[in-house]
Amino acid sequence: MGLDRKEETLDEFFRWLGRWKTRTLQAICLDMGAPYLASVQRHALQATLVFDRFHCGEYHDLLKTMLEEL
């Protein structure tokens, strides 16, 4: 994809892909990084977001720890 985890990197990918092809995307798999989410929401709002299993597990563990501390 790109060399860094910046929003601008994914923006450049969507520009390369083109408006028409971007609008035909049905699903996009990504991690939960804020820069990626912002870019996808700006360019491909119609696409279903699919989060990878690793990051979902990490998020689950974090929430579990927080709930245990309550």
PDB file as gemmi writes it, atoms N, CA and C in Angstrom:
CRYST1    1.000    1.000    1.000  90.00  90.00  90.00 P 1                      
ATOM      1  N   MET A   1       0.834  -1.172   0.000  1.00  0.00           N  
ATOM      2  CA  MET A   1       0.000   0.000   0.000  1.00  0.00           C  
ATOM      3  C   MET A   1       0.878   1.234   0.000  1.00  0.00           C  
ATOM      4  N   GLY A   2       1.399   1.585   1.147  1.00  0.00           N  
ATOM      5  CA  GLY A   2       2.245   2.764   1.260  1.00  0.00           C  
ATOM      6  C   GLY A   2       3.342   2.518   2.274  1.00  0.00           C  
ATOM      7  N   LEU A   3       4.230   3.474   2.372  1.00  0.00           N  
ATOM      8  CA  LEU A   3       5.363   3.309   3.278  1.00  0.00           C  
ATOM      9  C   LEU A   3       5.070   3.774   4.695  1.00  0.00           C  
ATOM     10  N   ASP A   4       3.992   4.490   4.888  1.00  0.00           N  
ATOM     11  CA  ASP A   4       3.690   4.995   6.224  1.00  0.00           C  
ATOM     12  C   ASP A   4       2.204   4.840   6.515  1.00  0.00           C  
ATOM     13  N   ARG A   5       1.815   5.236   7.699  1.00  0.00           N  
ATOM     14  CA  ARG A   5       0.422   5.080   8.136  1.00  0.00           C  
ATOM     15  C   ARG A   5      -0.286   6.430   8.181  1.00  0.00           C  
ATOM     16  N   LYS A   6      -0.038   7.250   7.187  1.00  0.00           N  
ATOM     17  CA  LYS A   6      -0.633   8.579   7.154  1.00  0.00           C  
ATOM     18  C   LYS A   6      -1.898   8.591   6.299  1.00  0.00           C  
ATOM     19  N   GLU A   7      -2.800   9.465   6.679  1.00  0.00           N  
ATOM     20  CA  GLU A   7      -4.041   9.642   5.932  1.00  0.00           C  
ATOM     21  C   GLU A   7      -3.759  10.007   4.477  1.00  0.00           C  
ATOM     22  N   GLU A   8      -2.751  10.850   4.273  1.00  0.00           N  
ATOM     23  CA  GLU A   8      -2.410  11.302   2.924  1.00  0.00           C  
ATOM     24  C   GLU A   8      -1.969  10.140   2.028  1.00  0.00           C  
ATOM     25  N   THR A   9      -1.358   9.133   2.619  1.00  0.00           N  
ATOM     26  CA  THR A   9      -0.918   7.972   1.841  1.00  0.00           C  
ATOM     27  C   THR A   9      -2.117   7.238   1.249  1.00  0.00           C  
ATOM     28  N   LEU A  10      -3.137   7.010   2.063  1.00  0.00           N  
ATOM     29  CA  LEU A  10      -4.331   6.337   1.562  1.00  0.00           C  
ATOM     30  C   LEU A  10      -5.121   7.249   0.626  1.00  0.00           C  
ATOM     31  N   ASP A  11      -5.119   8.556   0.902  1.00  0.00           N  
ATOM     32  CA  ASP A  11      -5.756   9.505  -0.017  1.00  0.00           C  
ATOM     33  C   ASP A  11      -5.145   9.385  -1.408  1.00  0.00           C  
ATOM     34  N   GLU A  12      -3.828   9.272  -1.460  1.00  0.00           N  
ATOM     35  CA  GLU A  12      -3.129   9.139  -2.741  1.00  0.00           C  
ATOM     36  C   GLU A  12      -3.536   7.849  -3.451  1.00  0.00           C  
ATOM     37  N   PHE A  13      -3.715   6.776  -2.708  1.00  0.00           N  
ATOM     38  CA  PHE A  13      -4.176   5.521  -3.302  1.00  0.00           C  
ATOM     39  C   PHE A  13      -5.550   5.701  -3.944  1.00  0.00           C  
ATOM     40  N   PHE A  14      -6.459   6.347  -3.235  1.00  0.00           N  
ATOM     41  CA  PHE A  14      -7.799   6.558  -3.792  1.00  0.00           C  
ATOM     42  C   PHE A  14      -7.750   7.455  -5.030  1.00  0.00           C  
ATOM     43  N   ARG A  15      -6.871   8.445  -5.039  1.00  0.00           N  
ATOM     44  CA  ARG A  15      -6.712   9.281  -6.241  1.00  0.00           C  
ATOM     45  C   ARG A  15      -6.196   8.437  -7.405  1.00  0.00           C  
ATOM     46  N   TRP A  16      -5.235   7.546  -7.124  1.00  0.00           N  
ATOM     47  CA  TRP A  16      -4.698   6.662  -8.156  1.00  0.00           C  
ATOM     48  C   TRP A  16      -5.787   5.729  -8.698  1.00  0.00           C  
ATOM     49  N   LEU A  17      -6.619   5.210  -7.788  1.00  0.00           N  
ATOM     50  CA  LEU A  17      -7.677   4.285  -8.171  1.00  0.00           C  
ATOM     51  C   LEU A  17      -8.737   4.976  -9.025  1.00  0.00           C  
ATOM     52  N   GLY A  18      -8.975   6.232  -8.733  1.00  0.00           N  
ATOM     53  CA  GLY A  18      -9.965   6.994  -9.489  1.00  0.00           C  
ATOM     54  C   GLY A  18     -11.323   6.998  -8.807  1.00  0.00           C  
ATOM     55  N   ARG A  19     -12.072   8.044  -9.065  1.00  0.00           N  
ATOM     56  CA  ARG A  19     -13.365   8.236  -8.407  1.00  0.00           C  
ATOM     57  C   ARG A  19     -14.349   7.109  -8.733  1.00  0.00           C  
ATOM     58  N   TRP A  20     -14.432   6.713 -10.002  1.00  0.00           N  
ATOM     59  CA  TRP A  20     -15.409   5.694 -10.395  1.00  0.00           C  
ATOM     60  C   TRP A  20     -15.105   4.356  -9.729  1.00  0.00           C  
ATOM     61  N   LYS A  21     -13.863   3.905  -9.797  1.00  0.00           N  
ATOM     62  CA  LYS A  21     -13.508   2.614  -9.190  1.00  0.00           C  
ATOM     63  C   LYS A  21     -13.654   2.655  -7.672  1.00  0.00           C  
ATOM     64  N   THR A  22     -13.303   3.781  -7.071  1.00  0.00           N  
ATOM     65  CA  THR A  22     -13.445   3.916  -5.622  1.00  0.00           C  
ATOM     66  C   THR A  22     -14.906   3.783  -5.212  1.00  0.00           C  
ATOM     67  N   ARG A  23     -15.798   4.372  -5.995  1.00  0.00           N  
ATOM     68  CA  ARG A  23     -17.231   4.309  -5.669  1.00  0.00           C  
ATOM     69  C   ARG A  23     -17.829   2.925  -5.861  1.00  0.00           C  
ATOM     70  N   THR A  24     -17.135   2.047  -6.578  1.00  0.00           N  
ATOM     71  CA  THR A  24     -17.651   0.686  -6.768  1.00  0.00           C  
ATOM     72  C   THR A  24     -17.152  -0.282  -5.699  1.00  0.00           C  
ATOM     73  N   LEU A  25     -16.275   0.176  -4.816  1.00  0.00           N  
ATOM     74  CA  LEU A  25     -15.776  -0.694  -3.741  1.00  0.00           C  
ATOM     75  C   LEU A  25     -16.928  -1.070  -2.809  1.00  0.00           C  
ATOM     76  N   GLN A  26     -17.054  -2.342  -2.525  1.00  0.00           N  
ATOM     77  CA  GLN A  26     -18.128  -2.805  -1.647  1.00  0.00           C  
ATOM     78  C   GLN A  26     -17.653  -3.036  -0.220  1.00  0.00           C  
ATOM     79  N   ALA A  27     -16.403  -3.432  -0.056  1.00  0.00           N  
ATOM     80  CA  ALA A  27     -15.844  -3.688   1.274  1.00  0.00           C  
ATOM     81  C   ALA A  27     -14.361  -3.346   1.267  1.00  0.00           C  
ATOM     82  N   ILE A  28     -13.882  -2.857   2.398  1.00  0.00           N  
ATOM     83  CA  ILE A  28     -12.469  -2.513   2.553  1.00  0.00           C  
ATOM     84  C   ILE A  28     -11.999  -3.086   3.882  1.00  0.00           C  
ATOM     85  N   CYS A  29     -10.932  -3.871   3.835  1.00  0.00           N  
ATOM     86  CA  CYS A  29     -10.345  -4.437   5.044  1.00  0.00           C  
ATOM     87  C   CYS A  29      -9.196  -3.541   5.496  1.00  0.00           C  
ATOM     88  N   LEU A  30      -9.216  -3.143   6.752  1.00  0.00           N  
ATOM     89  CA  LEU A  30      -8.187  -2.254   7.279  1.00  0.00           C  
ATOM     90  C   LEU A  30      -8.067  -2.439   8.778  1.00  0.00           C  
ATOM     91  N   ASP A  31      -6.998  -1.864   9.353  1.00  0.00           N  
ATOM     92  CA  ASP A  31      -6.914  -1.883  10.804  1.00  0.00           C  
ATOM     93  C   ASP A  31      -7.679  -0.670  11.334  1.00  0.00           C  
ATOM     94  N   MET A  32      -7.665  -0.469  12.623  1.00  0.00           N  
ATOM     95  CA  MET A  32      -8.497   0.568  13.232  1.00  0.00           C  
ATOM     96  C   MET A  32      -7.788   1.905  13.370  1.00  0.00           C  
ATOM     97  N   GLY A  33      -6.740   2.119  12.608  1.00  0.00           N  
ATOM     98  CA  GLY A  33      -6.008   3.376  12.682  1.00  0.00           C  
ATOM     99  C   GLY A  33      -6.852   4.559  12.233  1.00  0.00           C  
ATOM    100  N   ALA A  34      -6.840   5.612  13.021  1.00  0.00           N  
ATOM    101  CA  ALA A  34      -7.635   6.805  12.721  1.00  0.00           C  
ATOM    102  C   ALA A  34      -7.338   7.395  11.344  1.00  0.00           C  
ATOM    103  N   PRO A  35      -6.076   7.450  10.900  1.00  0.00           N  
ATOM    104  CA  PRO A  35      -5.818   7.999   9.565  1.00  0.00           C  
ATOM    105  C   PRO A  35      -6.498   7.194   8.456  1.00  0.00           C  
ATOM    106  N   TYR A  36      -6.476   5.863   8.575  1.00  0.00           N  
ATOM    107  CA  TYR A  36      -7.123   5.024   7.565  1.00  0.00           C  
ATOM    108  C   TYR A  36      -8.633   5.216   7.585  1.00  0.00           C  
ATOM    109  N   LEU A  37      -9.212   5.226   8.771  1.00  0.00           N  
ATOM    110  CA  LEU A  37     -10.659   5.406   8.880  1.00  0.00           C  
ATOM    111  C   LEU A  37     -11.103   6.726   8.270  1.00  0.00           C  
ATOM    112  N   ALA A  38     -10.373   7.788   8.548  1.00  0.00           N  
ATOM    113  CA  ALA A  38     -10.735   9.103   8.019  1.00  0.00           C  
ATOM    114  C   ALA A  38     -10.689   9.119   6.498  1.00  0.00           C  
ATOM    115  N   SER A  39      -9.658   8.538   5.928  1.00  0.00           N  
ATOM    116  CA  SER A  39      -9.523   8.526   4.473  1.00  0.00           C  
ATOM    117  C   SER A  39     -10.622   7.696   3.817  1.00  0.00           C  
ATOM    118  N   VAL A  40     -10.899   6.524   4.369  1.00  0.00           N  
ATOM    119  CA  VAL A  40     -11.951   5.672   3.800  1.00  0.00           C  
ATOM    120  C   VAL A  40     -13.305   6.355   3.915  1.00  0.00           C  
ATOM    121  N   GLN A  41     -13.584   6.987   5.034  1.00  0.00           N  
ATOM    122  CA  GLN A  41     -14.867   7.666   5.203  1.00  0.00           C  
ATOM    123  C   GLN A  41     -15.016   8.840   4.244  1.00  0.00           C  
ATOM    124  N   ARG A  42     -13.932   9.455   3.878  1.00  0.00           N  
ATOM    125  CA  ARG A  42     -13.986  10.578   2.945  1.00  0.00           C  
ATOM    126  C   ARG A  42     -14.138  10.103   1.493  1.00  0.00           C  
ATOM    127  N   HIS A  43     -13.471   9.016   1.143  1.00  0.00           N  
ATOM    128  CA  HIS A  43     -13.429   8.600  -0.258  1.00  0.00           C  
ATOM    129  C   HIS A  43     -14.383   7.465  -0.612  1.00  0.00           C  
ATOM    130  N   ALA A  44     -14.689   6.586   0.321  1.00  0.00           N  
ATOM    131  CA  ALA A  44     -15.470   5.387  -0.006  1.00  0.00           C  
ATOM    132  C   ALA A  44     -16.497   5.099   1.085  1.00  0.00           C  
ATOM    133  N   LEU A  45     -17.320   6.068   1.357  1.00  0.00           N  
ATOM    134  CA  LEU A  45     -18.301   5.961   2.437  1.00  0.00           C  
ATOM    135  C   LEU A  45     -19.267   4.793   2.234  1.00  0.00           C  
ATOM    136  N   GLN A  46     -19.495   4.407   0.981  1.00  0.00           N  
ATOM    137  CA  GLN A  46     -20.430   3.320   0.687  1.00  0.00           C  
ATOM    138  C   GLN A  46     -19.882   1.949   1.056  1.00  0.00           C  
ATOM    139  N   ALA A  47     -18.582   1.826   1.203  1.00  0.00           N  
ATOM    140  CA  ALA A  47     -17.957   0.520   1.439  1.00  0.00           C  
ATOM    141  C   ALA A  47     -18.158   0.064   2.884  1.00  0.00           C  
ATOM    142  N   THR A  48     -18.379  -1.217   3.040  1.00  0.00           N  
ATOM    143  CA  THR A  48     -18.443  -1.824   4.364  1.00  0.00           C  
ATOM    144  C   THR A  48     -17.020  -1.964   4.898  1.00  0.00           C  
ATOM    145  N   LEU A  49     -16.812  -1.546   6.142  1.00  0.00           N  
ATOM    146  CA  LEU A  49     -15.489  -1.665   6.750  1.00  0.00           C  
ATOM    147  C   LEU A  49     -15.352  -3.035   7.401  1.00  0.00           C  
ATOM    148  N   VAL A  50     -14.258  -3.706   7.100  1.00  0.00           N  
ATOM    149  CA  VAL A  50     -13.957  -5.017   7.670  1.00  0.00           C  
ATOM    150  C   VAL A  50     -12.635  -4.876   8.413  1.00  0.00           C  
ATOM    151  N   PHE A  51     -12.684  -5.064   9.735  1.00  0.00           N  
ATOM    152  CA  PHE A  51     -11.474  -4.923  10.533  1.00  0.00           C  
ATOM    153  C   PHE A  51     -10.791  -6.276  10.671  1.00  0.00           C  
ATOM    154  N   ASP A  52      -9.477  -6.269  10.599  1.00  0.00           N  
ATOM    155  CA  ASP A  52      -8.746  -7.524  10.662  1.00  0.00           C  
ATOM    156  C   ASP A  52      -8.828  -8.141  12.058  1.00  0.00           C  
ATOM    157  N   ARG A  53      -8.723  -9.442  12.092  1.00  0.00           N  
ATOM    158  CA  ARG A  53      -8.905 -10.218  13.318  1.00  0.00           C  
ATOM    159  C   ARG A  53      -7.920  -9.820  14.424  1.00  0.00           C  
ATOM    160  N   PHE A  54      -6.675  -9.569  14.071  1.00  0.00           N  
ATOM    161  CA  PHE A  54      -5.669  -9.207  15.066  1.00  0.00           C  
ATOM    162  C   PHE A  54      -6.070  -7.944  15.818  1.00  0.00           C  
ATOM    163  N   HIS A  55      -6.432  -6.895  15.091  1.00  0.00           N  
ATOM    164  CA  HIS A  55      -6.760  -5.631  15.743  1.00  0.00           C  
ATOM    165  C   HIS A  55      -8.077  -5.715  16.517  1.00  0.00           C  
ATOM    166  N   CYS A  56      -9.016  -6.514  16.038  1.00  0.00           N  
ATOM    167  CA  CYS A  56     -10.249  -6.720  16.804  1.00  0.00           C  
ATOM    168  C   CYS A  56      -9.939  -7.409  18.128  1.00  0.00           C  
ATOM    169  N   GLY A  57      -9.035  -8.379  18.101  1.00  0.00           N  
ATOM    170  CA  GLY A  57      -8.632  -9.062  19.331  1.00  0.00           C  
ATOM    171  C   GLY A  57      -7.956  -8.122  20.305  1.00  0.00           C  
ATOM    172  N   GLU A  58      -7.089  -7.256  19.790  1.00  0.00           N  
ATOM    173  CA  GLU A  58      -6.412  -6.271  20.640  1.00  0.00           C  
ATOM    174  C   GLU A  58      -7.430  -5.317  21.266  1.00  0.00           C  
ATOM    175  N   TYR A  59      -8.401  -4.873  20.476  1.00  0.00           N  
ATOM    176  CA  TYR A  59      -9.441  -3.972  20.963  1.00  0.00           C  
ATOM    177  C   TYR A  59     -10.280  -4.673  22.034  1.00  0.00           C  
ATOM    178  N   HIS A  60     -10.615  -5.925  21.803  1.00  0.00           N  
ATOM    179  CA  HIS A  60     -11.376  -6.714  22.773  1.00  0.00           C  
ATOM    180  C   HIS A  60     -10.622  -6.822  24.094  1.00  0.00           C  
ATOM    181  N   ASP A  61      -9.338  -7.127  24.021  1.00  0.00           N  
ATOM    182  CA  ASP A  61      -8.527  -7.254  25.235  1.00  0.00           C  
ATOM    183  C   ASP A  61      -8.478  -5.946  26.012  1.00  0.00           C  
ATOM    184  N   LEU A  62      -8.362  -4.839  25.303  1.00  0.00           N  
ATOM    185  CA  LEU A  62      -8.342  -3.531  25.951  1.00  0.00           C  
ATOM    186  C   LEU A  62      -9.664  -3.256  26.662  1.00  0.00           C  
ATOM    187  N   LEU A  63     -10.780  -3.506  25.985  1.00  0.00           N  
ATOM    188  CA  LEU A  63     -12.089  -3.287  26.599  1.00  0.00           C  
ATOM    189  C   LEU A  63     -12.294  -4.200  27.808  1.00  0.00           C  
ATOM    190  N   LYS A  64     -11.861  -5.435  27.702  1.00  0.00           N  
ATOM    191  CA  LYS A  64     -11.989  -6.385  28.810  1.00  0.00           C  
ATOM    192  C   LYS A  64     -11.218  -5.889  30.029  1.00  0.00           C  
ATOM    193  N   THR A  65     -10.004  -5.419  29.816  1.00  0.00           N  
ATOM    194  CA  THR A  65      -9.188  -4.887  30.907  1.00  0.00           C  
ATOM    195  C   THR A  65      -9.856  -3.674  31.542  1.00  0.00           C  
ATOM    196  N   MET A  66     -10.391  -2.795  30.721  1.00  0.00           N  
ATOM    197  CA  MET A  66     -11.052  -1.598  31.243  1.00  0.00           C  
ATOM    198  C   MET A  66     -12.278  -1.965  32.073  1.00  0.00           C  
ATOM    199  N   LEU A  67     -13.067  -2.926  31.607  1.00  0.00           N  
ATOM    200  CA  LEU A  67     -14.257  -3.338  32.350  1.00  0.00           C  
ATOM    201  C   LEU A  67     -13.893  -4.003  33.670  1.00  0.00           C  
ATOM    202  N   GLU A  68     -12.814  -4.752  33.683  1.00  0.00           N  
ATOM    203  CA  GLU A  68     -12.377  -5.408  34.918  1.00  0.00           C  
ATOM    204  C   GLU A  68     -11.929  -4.395  35.960  1.00  0.00           C  
ATOM    205  N   GLU A  69     -11.465  -3.237  35.514  1.00  0.00           N  
ATOM    206  CA  GLU A  69     -10.992  -2.204  36.436  1.00  0.00           C  
ATOM    207  C   GLU A  69     -12.129  -1.372  37.011  1.00  0.00           C  
ATOM    208  N   LEU A  70     -13.321  -1.518  36.488  1.00  0.00           N  
ATOM    209  CA  LEU A  70     -14.464  -0.741  36.998  1.00  0.00           C  
ATOM    210  C   LEU A  70     -14.977  -1.254  38.308  1.00  0.00           C  
TER     211      LEU A  70                                                      
END                                                                             
